């Protein structure tokens, strides 16, 4: 059977939920095609049958496609499935060589409120070479709301426009004079979307006349 046909079969099983369907999904976890393995994990999650063991194997899968999808699924399972081993494996994924895996892990860590990851997220936001990873790390630091992340967020105030917009949103999770001072500066940013973001955060009116954004 071609991999496309196997994937279709697995997707259908994920919407079935019978004992036979779950057996198909569990069997597909070891399929040679990463897309099929990923679909199997998604189907098990949909059926409420994604076990900690399956998650751990998915987070350690050789394919980044599977690792990314598994990281996304962790936040969808019940708390009993989010074991210490699972959250530790999720934290390890922040060191993954594939940016999309790091982003997925970061998103889930923020959603689960795993504040023990603040130090590594601060490191990622400071040193990672991928701008999208840095943006997501900043967003996750804001979602976690730990004061230790605030200096890192403030340090990105002079970064590229896309990151500065993320900084504005992130500052909404904090308060204090240094936050207000940063927002004051960003309210005069050369990028109109950054200025607009500050106005929205402060619930102020904003002249929506289009501006040329920074290159």
Phi and psi in degrees as a GROMACS rama.xvg file:
@    title "Ramachandran Plot"
@    xaxis  label "Phi"
@    yaxis  label "Psi"
@TYPE xy
-65.6993  154.428  UNK-2
-61.166  -34.7537  UNK-3
-64.422  -37.0207  UNK-4
-71.4771  -38.2918  UNK-5
-64.6514  -39.9839  UNK-6
-64.7283  -42.1546  UNK-7
-61.4147  -42.1378  UNK-8
-61.2785  -41.3911  UNK-9
-68.4327  -42.0904  UNK-10
-59.7023  -43.6433  UNK-11
-62.9207  -40.7035  UNK-12
-63.0037  -33.7164  UNK-13
-65.934  -22.3345  UNK-14
-98.9064  -2.16744  UNK-15
-86.9862  -61.5085  UNK-16
86.182  2.68193  UNK-17
-76.872  170.066  UNK-18
-59.0167  -39.2535  UNK-19
-66.6633  -39.1561  UNK-20
-63.9732  -43.5574  UNK-21
-62.8165  -36.4505  UNK-22
-63.5338  -40.8371  UNK-23
-61.5772  -44.9428  UNK-24
-63.0914  -44.8323  UNK-25
-65.516  -37.0886  UNK-26
-66.2437  -33.8267  UNK-27
-75.515  -10.406  UNK-28
-63.7087  -20.7084  UNK-29
-107.153  15.872  UNK-30
-62.1951  152.957  UNK-31
-72.63  -19.5361  UNK-32
-96.0819  121.799  UNK-33
-57.4042  -34.3034  UNK-34
-64.0245  -35.6755  UNK-35
-71.1076  -43.659  UNK-36
-60.8484  -41.4143  UNK-37
-64.5312  -42.7239  UNK-38
-63.8807  -35.4896  UNK-39
-64.679  -43.3949  UNK-40
-65.3966  -40.2623  UNK-41
-61.8954  -41.7896  UNK-42
-65.1998  -41.1808  UNK-43
-63.8475  -38.7682  UNK-44
-63.1905  -42.5619  UNK-45
-63.5639  -34.157  UNK-46
-85.1483  -2.92125  UNK-47
72.1084  27.4553  UNK-48
-121.947  19.9507  UNK-49
-85.0146  110.555  UNK-50
-86.8746  160.591  UNK-51
-56.3001  -36.5715  UNK-52
-64.0197  -42.6523  UNK-53
-65.7032  -38.4391  UNK-54
-64.1334  -44.8866  UNK-55
-60.7349  -41.8608  UNK-56
-66.2101  -38.8433  UNK-57
-66.1119  -40.9158  UNK-58
-67.3384  -23.5669  UNK-59
-102.622  9.96042  UNK-60
-60.8789  150.612  UNK-61
-69.9271  -19.4017  UNK-62
-97.4301  129.504  UNK-63
-63.2119  -26.3946  UNK-64
-60.4052  -43.8479  UNK-65
-73.0186  -41.6468  UNK-66
-61.4233  -43.9254  UNK-67
-61.9224  -48.6975  UNK-68
-62.9055  -40.2982  UNK-69
-63.4387  -42.4533  UNK-70
-59.415  -38.9467  UNK-71
-66.8344  -34.4501  UNK-72
-75.2149  -23.2976  UNK-73
-57.254  -38.3375  UNK-74
-74.5137  -8.40638  UNK-75
-95.657  -14.6179  UNK-76
-86.6564  165.832  UNK-77
-72.9238  164.337  UNK-78
-59.8546  -32.8043  UNK-79
-63.7392  -27.2887  UNK-80
-83.4769  -20.3283  UNK-81
-84.5678  65.324  UNK-82
-70.1111  168.961  UNK-83
-58.595  -40.4634  UNK-84
-62.0433  -38.8383  UNK-85
-66.9049  -47.3999  UNK-86
-67.6842  -31.7484  UNK-87
-68.1741  -41.039  UNK-88
-65.2832  -36.684  UNK-89
-63.6952  -40.7831  UNK-90
-63.0331  -39.1026  UNK-91
-62.9495  -27.9975  UNK-92
-68.2377  -15.8287  UNK-93
-65.742  -16.6633  UNK-94
-96.4507  6.13747  UNK-95
-61.5545  149.565  UNK-96
-79.3558  -12.4002  UNK-97
-99.7583  117.856  UNK-98
-53.8844  -41.3393  UNK-99
-62.8992  -30.1975  UNK-100
-70.3904  -40.4633  UNK-101
-63.8084  -42.74  UNK-102
-62.2141  -45.2994  UNK-103
-63.2373  -42.482  UNK-104
-63.1701  -42.6233  UNK-105
-62.2476  -44.963  UNK-106
-58.4902  -45.758  UNK-107
-69.317  -38.4601  UNK-108
-60.6735  -39.9849  UNK-109
-65.3881  -43.569  UNK-110
-63.8983  -33.7068  UNK-111
-88.9911  -7.6211  UNK-112
69.5255  36.7632  UNK-113
-84.2536  79.8278  UNK-114
-67.1047  -15.2183  UNK-115
-64.417  -13.7318  UNK-116
-90.4643  1.52375  UNK-117
-55.5463  -45.9373  UNK-118
-57.9561  -45.4188  UNK-119
-70.8984  -33.6291  UNK-120
-65.4474  -36.6761  UNK-121
-62.8262  -40.6639  UNK-122
-64.4682  -44.4561  UNK-123
-62.15  -44.7095  UNK-124
-63.5213  -23.5481  UNK-125
-92.8246  -33.8259  UNK-126
-119.412  -15.9267  UNK-127
-68.4597  144.075  UNK-128
-83.0663  -17.606  UNK-129
-92.227  121.144  UNK-130
-63.4823  -32.7674  UNK-131
-68.5654  -35.8431  UNK-132
-64.8774  -43.4039  UNK-133
-61.3537  -44.4131  UNK-134
-59.4579  -43.2356  UNK-135
-69.5017  -35.2035  UNK-136
-63.3994  -41.8797  UNK-137
-62.2942  -44.6245  UNK-138
-62.7444  -39.3844  UNK-139
-69.9077  -38.9758  UNK-140
-58.595  -39.6053  UNK-141
-66.9116  -41.4508  UNK-142
-64.7025  -36.8968  UNK-143
-72.056  -29.5992  UNK-144
69.4722  16.9542  UNK-145
-77.2137  129.996  UNK-146
-56.1358  -24.6921  UNK-147
-64.3149  -23.0915  UNK-148
-83.9291  -16.618  UNK-149
-61.3788  -45.1944  UNK-150
-58.6438  -35.1236  UNK-151
-67.8242  -42.9991  UNK-152
-61.7671  -44.5865  UNK-153
-63.9285  -30.8307  UNK-154
-69.6277  -14.0051  UNK-155
-94.0454  8.81853  UNK-156
-61.2362  -25.2914  UNK-157
-108.61  21.6165  UNK-158
-82.7349  -166.733  UNK-159
-63.3964  156.783  UNK-160
-52.5266  -43.937  UNK-161
-60.3211  -40.0854  UNK-162
-73.196  -35.6467  UNK-163
-62.4912  -36.2163  UNK-164
-64.8666  -39.173  UNK-165
-64.0887  -38.5851  UNK-166
-60.896  -44.0841  UNK-167
-57.9794  -48.947  UNK-168
-61.1465  -40.5861  UNK-169
-65.4442  -36.6369  UNK-170
-64.817  -19.7744  UNK-171
-63.9032  -16.7496  UNK-172
-86.7802  -4.09654  UNK-173
-127.516  167.366  UNK-174
-142.505  173.151  UNK-175
123.898  165.721  UNK-176
-62.2575  -35.8763  UNK-177
-71.0212  -30.6825  UNK-178
-68.7447  -46.3449  UNK-179
-63.5421  -38.0501  UNK-180
-64.5967  -40.2795  UNK-181
-65.3975  -41.1153  UNK-182
-66.5755  -34.6386  UNK-183
-60.3815  -44.2512  UNK-184
-66.3655  -42.6881  UNK-185
-70.6199  -21.4091  UNK-186
-68.7555  -13.9813  UNK-187
-111.745  20.0139  UNK-188
-61.1056  152.79  UNK-189
-74.005  -15.5209  UNK-190
-95.4301  122.624  UNK-191
-65.0356  -28.8992  UNK-192
-70.9309  -31.4395  UNK-193
-66.3909  -45.5408  UNK-194
-60.9051  -40.67  UNK-195
-63.1859  -40.4528  UNK-196
-61.4998  -40.052  UNK-197
-64.3234  -44.7949  UNK-198
-60.7032  -41.6155  UNK-199
-65.1711  -41.6658  UNK-200
-62.5088  -39.512  UNK-201
-89.7378  1.56851  UNK-202
56.8595  45.6701  UNK-203
-108.104  157.832  UNK-204
-70.7729  153.975  UNK-205
-143.53  132.694  UNK-206
-75.8313  112.564  UNK-207
-86.7099  14.679  UNK-208
-56.6918  123.277  UNK-209
-57.1931  140.132  UNK-210
-117.738  157.259  UNK-211
-76.1769  127.375  UNK-212
-84.2254  162.827  UNK-213
-69.0007  145.128  UNK-214
